[in-house]
Amino acid sequence: MFAASDLSKCTKPELYQQLAAQLRALTDDETDPVANMANCAALIFHSVPRLNWAGFYLLKGGELVLGPFQGQPACIRIAIGSGVCGTAAETHTTLRVGDVTKFKGHIACDSASRSEIVVPMLTADSHLIGVLDVDSPEVDRFDAEDEAGLKILAGIMARKL
Ligand code: SME
């Protein structure tokens, strides 16, 4: 059984270090990508405070398709270049959106979302695999420390997909 540690008193960098260690432990002996993404989404959703959605979109047939996630049911297909996810996927850059209502083309899957961070997952030779998408009901929820931490988690996953 997975026993979640009490991470409530950690600093943010410590929290993400702990999550990276837990994610490596959860995925080390498993090769199934769906199982690994499902556990990663659950780990993030239940350990990072003040989120309403955490999960994956994967590049399939030239568009992003919904993968394992935690939160409300979400849009299934997103065109490359559309919304926050499609823009992060197209540009291969992490997008941290402090107020989603100000992002032109934001796709509202869950009306509770106010801020969002999307981290592209790339192969070692820089091909897009998909994105890790994390949403919060709070404006400006994600800072540079969240970005650094989520990039580490997305990197661990990219090497498992
Ligand atoms: N808001 C995203 C769509 C995915 S949901 O947030 C889960 C976007 O604009 O791409």
Backbone and ligand atoms as CSV (ligand in chain L), in Angstrom:
chain,resi,resn,atom,element,x,y,z
A,1,MET,N,N,0.848,-1.193,0.000
A,1,MET,CA,C,0.000,0.000,0.000
A,1,MET,C,C,0.885,1.246,0.000
A,2,PHE,N,N,0.490,2.243,-0.776
A,2,PHE,CA,C,1.257,3.492,-0.811
A,2,PHE,C,C,0.923,4.308,0.430
A,3,ALA,N,N,1.959,4.708,1.177
A,3,ALA,CA,C,1.726,5.542,2.355
A,3,ALA,C,C,2.228,6.939,2.051
A,4,ALA,N,N,1.310,7.877,1.982
A,4,ALA,CA,C,1.707,9.268,1.706
A,4,ALA,C,C,2.427,9.833,2.928
A,5,SER,N,N,3.566,10.534,2.685
A,5,SER,CA,C,4.254,11.173,3.810
A,5,SER,C,C,3.526,12.476,4.127
A,6,ASP,N,N,3.735,12.980,5.345
A,6,ASP,CA,C,3.170,14.287,5.694
A,6,ASP,C,C,4.107,15.359,5.148
A,7,LEU,N,N,3.678,15.973,4.053
A,7,LEU,CA,C,4.530,16.963,3.395
A,7,LEU,C,C,4.072,18.383,3.704
A,8,SER,N,N,3.122,18.493,4.660
A,8,SER,CA,C,2.500,19.802,4.879
A,8,SER,C,C,3.470,20.837,5.451
A,9,LYS,N,N,4.545,20.367,6.104
A,9,LYS,CA,C,5.466,21.351,6.720
A,9,LYS,C,C,6.720,21.596,5.877
A,10,CYS,N,N,6.785,20.957,4.706
A,10,CYS,CA,C,7.957,21.120,3.828
A,10,CYS,C,C,7.952,22.489,3.174
A,11,THR,N,N,9.145,22.987,2.823
A,11,THR,CA,C,9.201,24.119,1.900
A,11,THR,C,C,8.796,23.587,0.527
A,12,LYS,N,N,8.537,24.494,-0.405
A,12,LYS,CA,C,8.109,24.031,-1.732
A,12,LYS,C,C,9.182,23.196,-2.431
A,13,PRO,N,N,10.459,23.654,-2.421
A,13,PRO,CA,C,11.475,22.793,-3.045
A,13,PRO,C,C,11.569,21.418,-2.389
A,14,GLU,N,N,11.428,21.385,-1.044
A,14,GLU,CA,C,11.450,20.082,-0.347
A,14,GLU,C,C,10.264,19.219,-0.764
A,15,LEU,N,N,9.104,19.855,-0.877
A,15,LEU,CA,C,7.904,19.112,-1.300
A,15,LEU,C,C,8.151,18.433,-2.646
A,16,TYR,N,N,8.665,19.202,-3.607
A,16,TYR,CA,C,8.852,18.619,-4.944
A,16,TYR,C,C,9.984,17.586,-4.954
A,17,GLN,N,N,11.012,17.792,-4.086
A,17,GLN,CA,C,12.069,16.762,-3.972
A,17,GLN,C,C,11.483,15.453,-3.471
A,18,GLN,N,N,10.621,15.569,-2.450
A,18,GLN,CA,C,9.957,14.370,-1.899
A,18,GLN,C,C,9.079,13.713,-2.961
A,19,LEU,N,N,8.335,14.552,-3.706
A,19,LEU,CA,C,7.440,13.992,-4.731
A,19,LEU,C,C,8.244,13.312,-5.837
A,20,ALA,N,N,9.392,13.892,-6.185
A,20,ALA,CA,C,10.230,13.278,-7.221
A,20,ALA,C,C,10.718,11.905,-6.742
A,21,ALA,N,N,11.115,11.832,-5.463
A,21,ALA,CA,C,11.584,10.541,-4.921
A,21,ALA,C,C,10.431,9.532,-4.913
A,22,GLN,N,N,9.242,9.988,-4.515
A,22,GLN,CA,C,8.087,9.081,-4.477
A,22,GLN,C,C,7.707,8.631,-5.889
A,23,LEU,N,N,7.790,9.573,-6.841
A,23,LEU,CA,C,7.425,9.216,-8.218
A,23,LEU,C,C,8.423,8.195,-8.792
A,24,ARG,N,N,9.712,8.390,-8.493
A,24,ARG,CA,C,10.713,7.414,-8.968
A,24,ARG,C,C,10.424,6.055,-8.349
A,25,ALA,N,N,10.108,6.039,-7.049
A,25,ALA,CA,C,9.842,4.762,-6.365
A,25,ALA,C,C,8.601,4.089,-6.961
A,26,LEU,N,N,7.582,4.900,-7.287
A,26,LEU,CA,C,6.336,4.337,-7.830
A,26,LEU,C,C,6.519,3.792,-9.245
A,27,THR,N,N,7.431,4.390,-10.010
A,27,THR,CA,C,7.513,4.053,-11.435
A,27,THR,C,C,8.728,3.192,-11.801
A,28,ASP,N,N,9.702,3.112,-10.877
A,28,ASP,CA,C,10.971,2.419,-11.197
A,28,ASP,C,C,10.778,1.026,-11.794
A,29,ASP,N,N,9.911,0.233,-11.172
A,29,ASP,CA,C,9.778,-1.161,-11.602
A,29,ASP,C,C,8.595,-1.370,-12.533
A,30,GLU,N,N,8.017,-0.304,-13.043
A,30,GLU,CA,C,6.821,-0.444,-13.887
A,30,GLU,C,C,7.065,0.206,-15.245
A,31,THR,N,N,6.710,-0.511,-16.302
A,31,THR,CA,C,6.923,0.031,-17.643
A,31,THR,C,C,5.616,0.510,-18.285
A,32,ASP,N,N,4.472,0.167,-17.703
A,32,ASP,CA,C,3.210,0.533,-18.355
A,32,ASP,C,C,2.979,2.048,-18.267
A,33,PRO,N,N,2.896,2.746,-19.414
A,33,PRO,CA,C,2.797,4.205,-19.364
A,33,PRO,C,C,1.504,4.711,-18.735
A,34,VAL,N,N,0.394,4.022,-18.977
A,34,VAL,CA,C,-0.884,4.499,-18.411
A,34,VAL,C,C,-0.844,4.379,-16.883
A,35,ALA,N,N,-0.343,3.252,-16.397
A,35,ALA,CA,C,-0.251,3.063,-14.938
A,35,ALA,C,C,0.649,4.129,-14.321
A,36,ASN,N,N,1.767,4.409,-14.957
A,36,ASN,CA,C,2.708,5.388,-14.400
A,36,ASN,C,C,2.135,6.802,-14.436
A,37,MET,N,N,1.467,7.160,-15.523
A,37,MET,CA,C,0.852,8.496,-15.590
A,37,MET,C,C,-0.293,8.611,-14.572
A,38,ALA,N,N,-1.054,7.536,-14.400
A,38,ALA,CA,C,-2.167,7.563,-13.437
A,38,ALA,C,C,-1.637,7.796,-12.030
A,39,ASN,N,N,-0.571,7.103,-11.656
A,39,ASN,CA,C,-0.006,7.302,-10.320
A,39,ASN,C,C,0.605,8.683,-10.178
A,40,CYS,N,N,1.233,9.179,-11.224
A,40,CYS,CA,C,1.828,10.522,-11.161
A,40,CYS,C,C,0.735,11.577,-10.959
A,41,ALA,N,N,-0.362,11.463,-11.708
A,41,ALA,CA,C,-1.457,12.434,-11.573
A,41,ALA,C,C,-2.036,12.390,-10.157
A,42,ALA,N,N,-2.198,11.185,-9.614
A,42,ALA,CA,C,-2.755,11.051,-8.261
A,42,ALA,C,C,-1.797,11.629,-7.230
A,43,LEU,N,N,-0.501,11.352,-7.411
A,43,LEU,CA,C,0.504,11.867,-6.471
A,43,LEU,C,C,0.475,13.394,-6.439
A,44,ILE,N,N,0.478,14.018,-7.605
A,44,ILE,CA,C,0.469,15.479,-7.666
A,44,ILE,C,C,-0.834,16.029,-7.069
A,45,PHE,N,N,-1.950,15.482,-7.514
A,45,PHE,CA,C,-3.259,16.030,-7.125
A,45,PHE,C,C,-3.458,15.971,-5.610
A,46,HIS,N,N,-2.972,14.888,-4.997
A,46,HIS,CA,C,-3.209,14.711,-3.560
A,46,HIS,C,C,-2.088,15.284,-2.688
A,47,SER,N,N,-0.988,15.731,-3.286
A,47,SER,CA,C,0.140,16.214,-2.469
A,47,SER,C,C,0.422,17.698,-2.648
A,48,VAL,N,N,0.121,18.225,-3.821
A,48,VAL,CA,C,0.370,19.657,-4.057
A,48,VAL,C,C,-0.915,20.387,-3.666
A,49,PRO,N,N,-0.820,21.331,-2.737
A,49,PRO,CA,C,-2.044,21.980,-2.250
A,49,PRO,C,C,-2.746,22.858,-3.293
A,50,ARG,N,N,-4.035,22.995,-3.119
A,50,ARG,CA,C,-4.867,23.980,-3.837
A,50,ARG,C,C,-4.887,23.753,-5.350
A,51,LEU,N,N,-5.178,22.516,-5.733
A,51,LEU,CA,C,-5.334,22.176,-7.155
A,51,LEU,C,C,-6.763,21.715,-7.407
A,52,ASN,N,N,-7.235,21.877,-8.638
A,52,ASN,CA,C,-8.502,21.256,-9.012
A,52,ASN,C,C,-8.357,20.286,-10.187
A,53,TRP,N,N,-7.143,20.216,-10.763
A,53,TRP,CA,C,-6.957,19.269,-11.877
A,53,TRP,C,C,-5.457,19.014,-12.052
A,54,ALA,N,N,-5.102,17.769,-12.313
A,54,ALA,CA,C,-3.699,17.442,-12.626
A,54,ALA,C,C,-3.706,16.232,-13.542
A,55,GLY,N,N,-3.050,16.338,-14.685
A,55,GLY,CA,C,-3.042,15.173,-15.560
A,55,GLY,C,C,-2.262,15.409,-16.837
A,56,PHE,N,N,-2.475,14.498,-17.778
A,56,PHE,CA,C,-1.649,14.429,-18.980
A,56,PHE,C,C,-2.492,14.549,-20.239
A,57,TYR,N,N,-1.906,15.216,-21.234
A,57,TYR,CA,C,-2.381,15.114,-22.620
A,57,TYR,C,C,-1.211,14.572,-23.430
A,58,LEU,N,N,-1.501,13.613,-24.307
A,58,LEU,CA,C,-0.444,12.958,-25.080
A,58,LEU,C,C,-0.614,13.244,-26.561
A,59,LEU,N,N,0.517,13.409,-27.246
A,59,LEU,CA,C,0.481,13.642,-28.692
A,59,LEU,C,C,0.113,12.338,-29.396
A,60,LYS,N,N,-1.039,12.358,-30.082
A,60,LYS,CA,C,-1.494,11.183,-30.834
A,60,LYS,C,C,-2.094,11.674,-32.138
A,61,GLY,N,N,-1.573,11.181,-33.245
A,61,GLY,CA,C,-2.126,11.557,-34.552
A,61,GLY,C,C,-2.101,13.055,-34.794
A,62,GLY,N,N,-1.089,13.753,-34.295
A,62,GLY,CA,C,-0.950,15.178,-34.577
A,62,GLY,C,C,-1.770,16.088,-33.687
A,63,GLU,N,N,-2.437,15.552,-32.669
A,63,GLU,CA,C,-3.157,16.405,-31.708
A,63,GLU,C,C,-2.933,15.877,-30.302
A,64,LEU,N,N,-3.322,16.679,-29.313
A,64,LEU,CA,C,-3.204,16.227,-27.925
A,64,LEU,C,C,-4.480,15.485,-27.547
A,65,VAL,N,N,-4.307,14.333,-26.918
A,65,VAL,CA,C,-5.454,13.523,-26.487
A,65,VAL,C,C,-5.336,13.304,-24.972
A,66,LEU,N,N,-6.474,13.437,-24.303
A,66,LEU,CA,C,-6.518,13.315,-22.844
A,66,LEU,C,C,-5.939,11.983,-22.374
A,67,GLY,N,N,-5.098,12.066,-21.364
A,67,GLY,CA,C,-4.531,10.873,-20.740
A,67,GLY,C,C,-4.993,10.773,-19.295
A,68,PRO,N,N,-4.295,9.992,-18.483
A,68,PRO,CA,C,-4.689,9.838,-17.083
A,68,PRO,C,C,-4.661,11.173,-16.336
A,69,PHE,N,N,-5.646,11.374,-15.464
A,69,PHE,CA,C,-5.736,12.639,-14.725
A,69,PHE,C,C,-6.524,12.435,-13.444
A,70,GLN,N,N,-6.492,13.474,-12.607
A,70,GLN,CA,C,-7.351,13.555,-11.425
A,70,GLN,C,C,-8.064,14.896,-11.511
A,71,GLY,N,N,-9.348,14.907,-11.197
A,71,GLY,CA,C,-10.132,16.142,-11.270
A,71,GLY,C,C,-11.395,15.889,-12.062
A,72,GLN,N,N,-12.053,16.975,-12.457
A,72,GLN,CA,C,-13.300,16.845,-13.225
A,72,GLN,C,C,-13.002,16.307,-14.631
A,73,PRO,N,N,-13.994,15.610,-15.243
A,73,PRO,CA,C,-13.813,15.201,-16.634
A,73,PRO,C,C,-13.422,16.406,-17.493
A,74,ALA,N,N,-12.565,16.152,-18.495
A,74,ALA,CA,C,-11.948,17.274,-19.232
A,74,ALA,C,C,-12.111,17.100,-20.740
A,75,CYS,N,N,-11.785,18.171,-21.482
A,75,CYS,CA,C,-11.792,18.135,-22.948
A,75,CYS,C,C,-10.894,16.987,-23.401
A,76,ILE,N,N,-11.329,16.250,-24.409
A,76,ILE,CA,C,-10.576,15.054,-24.798
A,76,ILE,C,C,-9.483,15.383,-25.802
A,77,ARG,N,N,-9.797,16.221,-26.794
A,77,ARG,CA,C,-8.808,16.495,-27.849
A,77,ARG,C,C,-8.510,17.987,-27.922
A,78,ILE,N,N,-7.237,18.324,-28.014
A,78,ILE,CA,C,-6.808,19.721,-28.119
A,78,ILE,C,C,-5.839,19.820,-29.295
A,79,ALA,N,N,-6.127,20.733,-30.212
A,79,ALA,CA,C,-5.238,20.910,-31.376
A,79,ALA,C,C,-3.925,21.544,-30.937
A,80,ILE,N,N,-2.847,21.137,-31.603
A,80,ILE,CA,C,-1.551,21.773,-31.345
A,80,ILE,C,C,-1.697,23.263,-31.696
A,81,GLY,N,N,-1.281,24.121,-30.778
A,81,GLY,CA,C,-1.432,25.563,-30.990
A,81,GLY,C,C,-2.663,26.142,-30.320
A,82,SER,N,N,-3.588,25.274,-29.825
A,82,SER,CA,C,-4.808,25.775,-29.179
A,82,SER,C,C,-4.674,25.750,-27.667
A,83,GLY,N,N,-5.251,26.775,-27.037
A,83,GLY,CA,C,-5.288,26.807,-25.578
A,83,GLY,C,C,-3.893,26.825,-24.975
A,84,VAL,N,N,-3.840,26.673,-23.664
A,84,VAL,CA,C,-2.552,26.695,-22.968
A,84,VAL,C,C,-1.778,25.420,-23.307
A,85,CYS,N,N,-2.489,24.281,-23.283
A,85,CYS,CA,C,-1.809,22.997,-23.541
A,85,CYS,C,C,-1.243,22.952,-24.956
A,86,GLY,N,N,-2.087,23.330,-25.936
A,86,GLY,CA,C,-1.643,23.257,-27.331
A,86,GLY,C,C,-0.524,24.234,-27.643
A,87,THR,N,N,-0.528,25.389,-26.953
A,87,THR,CA,C,0.539,26.377,-27.163
A,87,THR,C,C,1.846,25.884,-26.543
A,88,ALA,N,N,1.773,25.323,-25.335
A,88,ALA,CA,C,2.982,24.761,-24.706
A,88,ALA,C,C,3.534,23.620,-25.567
A,89,ALA,N,N,2.618,22.821,-26.115
A,89,ALA,CA,C,3.044,21.697,-26.961
A,89,ALA,C,C,3.714,22.209,-28.239
A,90,GLU,N,N,3.137,23.234,-28.842
A,90,GLU,CA,C,3.668,23.760,-30.111
A,90,GLU,C,C,5.045,24.405,-29.915
A,91,THR,N,N,5.189,25.128,-28.815
A,91,THR,CA,C,6.420,25.909,-28.600
A,91,THR,C,C,7.472,25.152,-27.793
A,92,HIS,N,N,7.092,23.973,-27.276
A,92,HIS,CA,C,8.007,23.197,-26.424
A,92,HIS,C,C,8.457,24.010,-25.216
A,93,THR,N,N,7.603,24.900,-24.745
A,93,THR,CA,C,7.987,25.684,-23.563
A,93,THR,C,C,6.922,25.550,-22.474
A,94,THR,N,N,7.389,25.654,-21.243
A,94,THR,CA,C,6.470,25.625,-20.100
A,94,THR,C,C,5.704,26.930,-20.052
A,95,LEU,N,N,4.387,26.839,-19.885
A,95,LEU,CA,C,3.559,28.043,-19.776
A,95,LEU,C,C,2.959,28.101,-18.390
A,96,ARG,N,N,3.203,29.210,-17.718
A,96,ARG,CA,C,2.638,29.453,-16.391
A,96,ARG,C,C,1.671,30.613,-16.545
A,97,VAL,N,N,0.376,30.329,-16.417
A,97,VAL,CA,C,-0.654,31.346,-16.666
A,97,VAL,C,C,-1.276,31.731,-15.325
A,98,GLY,N,N,-1.029,32.960,-14.888
A,98,GLY,CA,C,-1.486,33.408,-13.568
A,98,GLY,C,C,-2.991,33.622,-13.512
A,99,ASP,N,N,-3.576,34.020,-14.652
A,99,ASP,CA,C,-5.023,34.269,-14.709
A,99,ASP,C,C,-5.505,33.752,-16.065
A,100,VAL,N,N,-6.187,32.622,-16.044
A,100,VAL,CA,C,-6.550,31.978,-17.318
A,100,VAL,C,C,-7.528,32.823,-18.139
A,101,THR,N,N,-8.264,33.727,-17.470
A,101,THR,CA,C,-9.212,34.552,-18.228
A,101,THR,C,C,-8.465,35.546,-19.124
A,102,LYS,N,N,-7.175,35.749,-18.847
A,102,LYS,CA,C,-6.399,36.711,-19.649
A,102,LYS,C,C,-5.572,36.017,-20.724
A,103,PHE,N,N,-5.662,34.688,-20.801
A,103,PHE,CA,C,-4.908,33.955,-21.827
A,103,PHE,C,C,-5.824,33.774,-23.030
A,104,LYS,N,N,-5.469,34.415,-24.144
A,104,LYS,CA,C,-6.315,34.350,-25.337
A,104,LYS,C,C,-6.364,32.896,-25.828
A,105,GLY,N,N,-7.578,32.373,-25.923
A,105,GLY,CA,C,-7.721,31.010,-26.430
A,105,GLY,C,C,-7.709,29.952,-25.358
A,106,HIS,N,N,-7.663,30.371,-24.089
A,106,HIS,CA,C,-7.710,29.384,-23.000
A,106,HIS,C,C,-8.934,28.481,-23.162
A,107,ILE,N,N,-8.735,27.186,-22.978
A,107,ILE,CA,C,-9.847,26.233,-23.100
A,107,ILE,C,C,-10.326,25.910,-21.688
A,108,ALA,N,N,-11.565,26.294,-21.375
A,108,ALA,CA,C,-12.081,26.094,-20.012
A,108,ALA,C,C,-12.718,24.720,-19.906
A,109,CYS,N,N,-11.986,23.771,-19.368
A,109,CYS,CA,C,-12.535,22.423,-19.164
A,109,CYS,C,C,-13.276,22.375,-17.845
A,110,ASP,N,N,-12.679,22.976,-16.825
A,110,ASP,CA,C,-13.302,23.028,-15.505
A,110,ASP,C,C,-13.452,24.513,-15.178
A,111,SER,N,N,-14.695,24.963,-14.990
A,111,SER,CA,C,-14.926,26.402,-14.787
A,111,SER,C,C,-14.284,26.896,-13.495
A,112,ALA,N,N,-13.876,25.975,-12.620
A,112,ALA,CA,C,-13.221,26.390,-11.364
A,112,ALA,C,C,-11.787,26.856,-11.587
A,113,SER,N,N,-11.165,26.468,-12.703
A,113,SER,CA,C,-9.748,26.784,-12.911
A,113,SER,C,C,-9.527,28.279,-13.051
A,114,ARG,N,N,-8.562,28.804,-12.303
A,114,ARG,CA,C,-8.210,30.233,-12.389
A,114,ARG,C,C,-6.768,30.429,-12.846
A,115,SER,N,N,-5.883,29.493,-12.487
A,115,SER,CA,C,-4.512,29.578,-12.985
A,115,SER,C,C,-4.080,28.175,-13.395
A,116,GLU,N,N,-3.015,28.138,-14.199
A,116,GLU,CA,C,-2.671,26.863,-14.838
A,116,GLU,C,C,-1.184,26.849,-15.181
A,117,ILE,N,N,-0.593,25.664,-15.117
A,117,ILE,CA,C,0.782,25.512,-15.600
A,117,ILE,C,C,0.839,24.268,-16.473
A,118,VAL,N,N,1.469,24.411,-17.612
A,118,VAL,CA,C,1.580,23.288,-18.558
A,118,VAL,C,C,3.053,23.081,-18.899
A,119,VAL,N,N,3.524,21.858,-18.663
A,119,VAL,CA,C,4.933,21.520,-18.894
A,119,VAL,C,C,5.011,20.493,-20.027
A,120,PRO,N,N,5.687,20.824,-21.124
A,120,PRO,CA,C,5.829,19.839,-22.204
A,120,PRO,C,C,6.738,18.692,-21.769
A,121,MET,N,N,6.429,17.517,-22.252
A,121,MET,CA,C,7.305,16.356,-22.046
A,121,MET,C,C,7.921,16.024,-23.402
A,122,LEU,N,N,9.258,16.004,-23.425
A,122,LEU,CA,C,9.991,15.809,-24.679
A,122,LEU,C,C,10.872,14.568,-24.586
A,123,THR,N,N,11.147,13.953,-25.730
A,123,THR,CA,C,12.118,12.865,-25.764
A,123,THR,C,C,13.525,13.454,-25.635
A,124,ALA,N,N,14.531,12.579,-25.465
A,124,ALA,CA,C,15.918,13.045,-25.344
A,124,ALA,C,C,16.322,13.833,-26.589
A,125,ASP,N,N,15.720,13.499,-27.754
A,125,ASP,CA,C,16.062,14.259,-28.964
A,125,ASP,C,C,14.984,15.299,-29.315
A,126,SER,N,N,14.318,15.788,-28.265
A,126,SER,CA,C,13.421,16.956,-28.357
A,126,SER,C,C,12.157,16.770,-29.182
A,127,HIS,N,N,11.668,15.549,-29.272
A,127,HIS,CA,C,10.347,15.354,-29.887
A,127,HIS,C,C,9.273,15.394,-28.802
A,128,LEU,N,N,8.132,16.007,-29.162
A,128,LEU,CA,C,7.048,16.147,-28.188
A,128,LEU,C,C,6.388,14.795,-27.912
A,129,ILE,N,N,6.242,14.471,-26.612
A,129,ILE,CA,C,5.500,13.273,-26.200
A,129,ILE,C,C,4.095,13.684,-25.766
A,130,GLY,N,N,4.009,14.787,-25.059
A,130,GLY,CA,C,2.733,15.264,-24.529
A,130,GLY,C,C,2.998,16.350,-23.521
A,131,VAL,N,N,1.999,16.654,-22.693
A,131,VAL,CA,C,2.178,17.703,-21.685
A,131,VAL,C,C,1.612,17.236,-20.347
A,132,LEU,N,N,2.209,17.782,-19.296
A,132,LEU,CA,C,1.649,17.683,-17.939
A,132,LEU,C,C,0.912,18.995,-17.687
A,133,ASP,N,N,-0.352,18.902,-17.315
A,133,ASP,CA,C,-1.191,20.094,-17.116
A,133,ASP,C,C,-1.690,20.095,-15.670
A,134,VAL,N,N,-1.490,21.206,-14.969
A,134,VAL,CA,C,-1.940,21.313,-13.578
A,134,VAL,C,C,-2.711,22.624,-13.424
A,135,ASP,N,N,-3.914,22.529,-12.854
A,135,ASP,CA,C,-4.802,23.695,-12.718
A,135,ASP,C,C,-5.096,23.969,-11.245
A,136,SER,N,N,-5.367,25.245,-10.954
A,136,SER,CA,C,-5.731,25.634,-9.592
A,136,SER,C,C,-6.949,26.534,-9.617
A,137,PRO,N,N,-7.773,26.461,-8.573
A,137,PRO,CA,C,-8.900,27.407,-8.475
A,137,PRO,C,C,-8.471,28.784,-8.000
A,138,GLU,N,N,-7.168,28.977,-7.707
A,138,GLU,CA,C,-6.656,30.276,-7.247
A,138,GLU,C,C,-5.903,31.003,-8.360
A,139,VAL,N,N,-6.132,32.296,-8.495
A,139,VAL,CA,C,-5.316,33.114,-9.398
A,139,VAL,C,C,-3.875,33.103,-8.891
A,140,ASP,N,N,-2.920,33.077,-9.824
A,140,ASP,CA,C,-1.482,33.148,-9.477
A,140,ASP,C,C,-1.036,32.054,-8.511
A,141,ARG,N,N,-1.573,30.883,-8.653
A,141,ARG,CA,C,-1.231,29.807,-7.715
A,141,ARG,C,C,0.206,29.301,-7.909
A,142,PHE,N,N,0.723,29.357,-9.142
A,142,PHE,CA,C,2.003,28.690,-9.440
A,142,PHE,C,C,3.126,29.717,-9.576
A,143,ASP,N,N,4.237,29.468,-8.844
A,143,ASP,CA,C,5.391,30.352,-8.946
A,143,ASP,C,C,6.568,29.582,-9.556
A,144,ALA,N,N,7.728,30.233,-9.541
A,144,ALA,CA,C,8.900,29.620,-10.183
A,144,ALA,C,C,9.297,28.304,-9.504
A,145,GLU,N,N,9.048,28.211,-8.195
A,145,GLU,CA,C,9.390,26.960,-7.490
A,145,GLU,C,C,8.461,25.820,-7.920
A,146,ASP,N,N,7.167,26.139,-8.118
A,146,ASP,CA,C,6.259,25.106,-8.660
A,146,ASP,C,C,6.717,24.696,-10.051
A,147,GLU,N,N,7.083,25.685,-10.844
A,147,GLU,CA,C,7.512,25.389,-12.216
A,147,GLU,C,C,8.735,24.467,-12.202
A,148,ALA,N,N,9.721,24.807,-11.369
A,148,ALA,CA,C,10.935,23.972,-11.307
A,148,ALA,C,C,10.584,22.557,-10.855
A,149,GLY,N,N,9.720,22.456,-9.839
A,149,GLY,CA,C,9.359,21.135,-9.308
A,149,GLY,C,C,8.572,20.309,-10.310
A,150,LEU,N,N,7.599,20.940,-10.956
A,150,LEU,CA,C,6.771,20.190,-11.917
A,150,LEU,C,C,7.576,19.795,-13.151
A,151,LYS,N,N,8.601,20.611,-13.488
A,151,LYS,CA,C,9.476,20.229,-14.612
A,151,LYS,C,C,10.257,18.947,-14.270
A,152,ILE,N,N,10.679,18.839,-13.022
A,152,ILE,CA,C,11.391,17.617,-12.613
A,152,ILE,C,C,10.451,16.407,-12.733
A,153,LEU,N,N,9.213,16.568,-12.238
A,153,LEU,CA,C,8.256,15.446,-12.302
A,153,LEU,C,C,7.932,15.095,-13.762
A,154,ALA,N,N,7.733,16.113,-14.601
A,154,ALA,CA,C,7.444,15.854,-16.022
A,154,ALA,C,C,8.634,15.163,-16.697
A,155,GLY,N,N,9.849,15.543,-16.285
A,155,GLY,CA,C,11.053,14.919,-16.853
A,155,GLY,C,C,11.146,13.448,-16.488
A,156,ILE,N,N,10.808,13.137,-15.225
A,156,ILE,CA,C,10.809,11.724,-14.805
A,156,ILE,C,C,9.816,10.949,-15.665
A,157,MET,N,N,8.623,11.535,-15.856
A,157,MET,CA,C,7.599,10.840,-16.655
A,157,MET,C,C,8.013,10.698,-18.111
A,158,ALA,N,N,8.616,11.749,-18.664
A,158,ALA,CA,C,9.002,11.703,-20.086
A,158,ALA,C,C,9.937,10.519,-20.341
A,159,ARG,N,N,10.805,10.233,-19.372
A,159,ARG,CA,C,11.744,9.116,-19.549
A,159,ARG,C,C,11.058,7.764,-19.408
A,160,LYS,N,N,9.800,7.756,-18.917
A,160,LYS,CA,C,9.067,6.490,-18.745
A,160,LYS,C,C,8.056,6.257,-19.865
A,161,LEU,N,N,7.914,7.215,-20.791
A,161,LEU,CA,C,6.841,7.078,-21.798
A,161,LEU,C,C,7.413,6.668,-23.154
L,1,SME,N1,N,-7.124,24.747,-19.959
L,1,SME,C1,C,-6.448,23.886,-20.882
L,1,SME,C2,C,-7.300,22.722,-21.302
L,1,SME,C3,C,-7.127,21.512,-20.472
L,1,SME,S1,S,-7.893,21.605,-18.988
L,1,SME,O1,O,-7.368,22.711,-18.184
L,1,SME,C4,C,-7.773,20.199,-18.144
L,1,SME,C5,C,-5.989,24.673,-22.097
L,1,SME,O2,O,-6.327,25.849,-22.255
L,1,SME,O3,O,-5.286,24.099,-22.922
